Amino acid sequence: MQFHRPMLAASAVVLCSFLASCTVIPGSGPSAGAIQSGSKAVDTAYVLVNVTQSVADALAFADEKPLSVAFGNAKKASTSQIGIGDVVTISIWEASDNGLFSASAGRQGGTQIPEQPVSESGMIVVPYAGIIRAAGRTPQQVKADIDKSLSGMAVEPQVLVNVSKNNSNAVTVTGEVAASGRIPLTAGGGRLLDVIAAAGGPRMETHQLAVQISRGMRTETMPMEKLLSDPRENIYVQPNDVISLTRQPRSFTVFGAATANASIQFDESQLYLNQALAKVGGLNDERANAKGVFIYRREPLKEVRRFNPSARAMHADGTVNVIYQIDLKDPSGFFVLKSFKVNSQDLIYIANSSLAEVRKFSTLVSTTVSPVTQGAGVASTVSGL
């Protein structure tokens, strides 16, 4: 027994030391309590928002930024007007074979003035008619001016003005399209899908693409699938718009007490939290704290202040670190899962339950104390010899 008692004492010391240091047990992330208490700190690094059905509905509406709202859907009335930089061609016929522009000198079909760009001052030059203003006017108005200028010199002139290159009334289409370039707009205007089709259409599956429109100093982006599914978003484009199809693979990451920790790419134009959790096998029943489902995201300050009026910007771009919490102990929480939209780059974290921490602690203690108790058994055997 002289060897047995010291061994038992040692095991008791080991047990006590683990009990005293249980706060340093390795974990997969912060506990739900730590996140909640951290949100109440004076200089908190994030805003915690408890997600109710009304919050989920508000977020779903805020996520939608319709192009029809951002840019309007008005057709620009001036698309038929000639602009600076446009290239025009002018053909002139006369009723007499002896006229200035007659076909008698081998000019069958009248005379075609070589095409010319509209100058920076908005003018073009027509032989015998002189300098004619073209910019800001329709081809019919330019024709009328040429007719008037040739009156008395040409014999019953017939003038045709045609815009061969409509550079000023065009949009730029680039990115993941078959043929990037400038797409001229017709007099009736062009819609967004029309000009994308004129550029050869997308060159990859639409669920991987987003449509970005830049007009002046404003830029807005929308998933290509959303544009295709909602006719209201097929807005009229305006001259000098820049339309870019960009590849934007969407993904979210799951950590913590989920069945699997992984980064998951998704193709759905609208992915809800219940679908996202299903992609990783749901919560781990033995570990997960059903009250501790958290979604980490950066949000614009204006949106966050709807839920927390005292929120302040935390980044130079005016965004705020936000952690959304959903309580699945509450039966209504599962309805929230079905209406909470997951954004690309979201991080979903499932906290461990307190019981899981106790189990982890017990496993560590039994693993460490077991060699000591085995040593005590050996000592007991030796003392009996």
Phi, psi and omega in degrees: 000348182294333180267335187288316182296316177300322180295318178295322178297319179297319179296323178295321178297317179298317180299315180296321181295323177290322177298324181286338185243028184294342181287349181256017176295133180302141179222168180272358180162185181292154175281165178299321179296321180295321179294317181294317180290327178294331180288346182262001180294157183296315182248059185294148181265003181202165175247129179262128181237120175282121187273116170255179179298321180293323177294316179299319179294320180295320179294321180298320179289322182293329181293332182278122177237081185301137176295327181294334176275317183294320186244350187077175182227035181275143176274126182290124186287343188267012184294341179272356181276149177282141181236168176298132181096345175294151177252126183241150172238144183231128176243139184228131175242154175232157181280346183247147177286347183253017182278176180297326186239023184288167182269004186294333183267032178087006181264075182296138179077020180086194183246132175253118177289133180306143182299146182214145178281149174288127185291170179298336177275358177088015187250158167230165181241130178237126180307134179072337178267338177087209183272127184239134176283130181241323185296136179080010182231158179277160176304326179293323178291321177294319178302316181297322179293320180292318177304315182295319182291331181271354181299130181092345178249318179258155183268108180042061185293142173243121187245137174236123178250126182228137175269107183277331177225107185271070186288328183281329179257062183219160175240158177259126177243126184216181179092221187276058174241162184294324183216099178292152176159188178271128181249115180290148178263143178281170180297332179277001181085168180225141177268165187302312181292331178296314183286329175294319178295321179296335177271011177098356179079173180296148179253016172208174184300138189294334182291347178266359190245152170235148178257124179245129178243129175244125179224113186063234181263007184250138178227132177227151183230144179215141174302140181301323179298322179295320178298319182288329186270344183239103182301335180295336181274354177278072190280164172287132174275165182238154178308137179075007169299148174245119183246124183232130173263115184246143177280121182226080176297131184259142181207160171223163183237141178239130176232165172093214190275051172260164179299327177218139173261121186197163170258123188242126172273146180223151183256344184297137177291332176226110180251128180258160189298324178298323178290321180296316180294326178296330180294338179249016176086008178079191181282149175281114186300328184277344186240328195287143170264109185297341177275352187243057173263116187238141176239119180266133184200154170257131184234153173299144183303320182301322180289319183293325183291348173290332180255335180218092185300338182269004181298150179229155179295141181244353181225162184298333180274008176081018180262167184231140172286123182234138171242118177266133181245134178238132182258107180272000170290332176278122182306328180290346179298333180286332172292325177297320178304322184283348182240357179273115182281136175266128177265157173299139181078007174295148173244121180255126182235130177251118181285153175284146174284160179295327178296323178295323178294321177296316178298318179298318179297316181298320179296317180296318180296313182295325179293323183278322183283335183306313178298327180292316180292327176295321177295323178295323178294320178296319180296322179297320179294319181295319183294337180275353180285000000 
